[in-house]
Amino acid sequence: MSNFIQITPFMHVDDLAQALAFFEGVLGFETRYQGDGYAYVQRETAGLRILQNKGNDGAPPGNRRFAYYVDVRDVDALYAELKPKLDTLPAADVHGPADKPYGQRELLILAPDGNLIAFGQEITPVGE
């Protein structure tokens, strides 16, 4: 039996409440824990630990340099589920789903704090 369960990266944000509203209201995650500038959100087997920056001691705000990649089985089904909520976001904040030459079909969503959330599904690479 393997010992590893999942990876849950830390995301630094300037506004924890805004981040939770986005993850719950737009992406369908559930807040499993929240307290003292920290929250843990999860959807199925994907989890994120979200920390609110306190002054200059946190990571710089997201600017597409910080990307979180979530592997999914069916990116088109996820897109169909999220589409009504994604349509409320600025058009430039949503890309895809689109096939990529490196063998992934991806849906990219820019969170309000600038962090990039990518959902990807393995596909046969273009040209194979």
C-alpha positions in Angstrom: 0.0 0.0 0.0 1.3 3.4 -0.9 1.9 6.0 1.8 1.2 9.2 -0.1 -2.4 10.5 -0.2 -2.4 13.8 -2.0 -0.5 17.1 -2.3 -2.1 20.2 -0.8 -0.2 23.4 -1.8 -0.4 26.6 0.2 -1.9 29.6 -1.6 -1.2 33.1 -0.2 -3.9 35.6 -0.7 -4.5 39.2 0.4 -8.2 38.6 1.2 -9.2 35.2 2.7 -12.9 35.8 2.6 -12.7 36.8 -1.1 -10.7 33.6 -1.9 -13.1 31.4 -0.1 -16.1 33.0 -1.8 -14.4 32.3 -5.2 -13.4 28.7 -4.4 -16.8 27.8 -2.9 -19.1 29.9 -5.1 -17.4 29.6 -8.5 -15.2 26.4 -8.4 -17.4 24.3 -6.1 -14.9 23.6 -3.4 -16.0 23.0 0.2 -14.3 24.8 3.1 -13.3 22.0 5.5 -11.6 24.3 8.0 -11.2 28.0 8.6 -9.6 29.9 11.5 -7.0 32.6 12.2 -6.1 33.6 8.7 -6.0 30.0 7.4 -8.5 27.8 5.5 -8.5 24.4 4.0 -10.7 23.8 0.9 -11.3 20.5 -0.8 -13.2 19.1 -3.8 -13.0 15.4 -4.2 -9.3 14.6 -3.7 -8.0 18.1 -4.5 -7.2 20.3 -1.6 -5.6 23.7 -1.0 -4.4 25.4 2.1 -5.1 29.1 1.9 -3.2 31.6 4.0 -4.1 35.3 4.3 -1.0 37.5 4.0 -0.3 39.7 7.1 1.4 42.9 5.9 4.6 42.2 4.0 5.3 38.8 5.6 3.4 36.8 3.0 4.0 35.8 -0.6 3.5 38.5 -3.2 0.0 38.7 -4.5 -0.8 36.4 -7.4 0.1 37.6 -10.9 -0.1 34.4 -12.9 3.3 33.4 -11.6 1.7 31.3 -9.0 -0.3 28.5 -10.7 -2.1 25.6 -9.2 -2.7 22.6 -11.4 -5.5 20.2 -10.7 -5.7 16.9 -12.7 -9.2 15.9 -13.6 -10.7 13.0 -15.5 -13.1 15.1 -17.6 -12.3 18.8 -18.0 -15.3 19.4 -20.4 -17.7 18.1 -17.8 -16.2 20.4 -15.2 -16.4 23.3 -17.6 -20.1 22.6 -18.3 -20.8 22.5 -14.6 -18.9 25.7 -13.8 -19.9 27.7 -17.0 -22.8 29.7 -15.5 -20.5 31.0 -12.8 -17.5 31.4 -15.1 -19.6 33.6 -17.4 -19.8 36.1 -14.5 -16.0 36.5 -14.6 -14.1 38.8 -16.9 -13.7 37.0 -20.3 -9.9 37.3 -20.1 -9.9 35.4 -16.7 -11.1 32.1 -18.4 -9.3 30.2 -21.1 -10.4 26.9 -22.5 -11.0 24.1 -22.4 -8.4 23.8 -25.0 -6.1 21.0 -26.3 -2.4 21.7 -25.7 0.5 20.3 -27.7 2.0 18.7 -24.6 -0.9 16.2 -24.2 -3.3 18.0 -21.9 -6.7 19.5 -22.3 -6.9 22.5 -20.0 -9.3 25.0 -18.4 -7.5 28.0 -17.0 -9.2 30.3 -14.5 -7.6 33.4 -13.0 -8.7 33.9 -9.3 -9.6 37.4 -8.1 -6.2 37.6 -6.3 -4.3 36.8 -9.4 -3.5 33.2 -8.7 -4.0 30.9 -11.8 -6.0 27.8 -11.3 -5.5 25.2 -14.0 -7.7 22.1 -14.5 -6.1 19.6 -16.9 -7.0 16.3 -18.4 -4.5 14.0 -20.1 -5.2 13.5 -23.8 -3.2 12.1 -26.7 -0.6 14.7 -27.7 -1.3 16.5 -31.0 0.6 14.8 -33.8 0.7 11.3 -32.3 
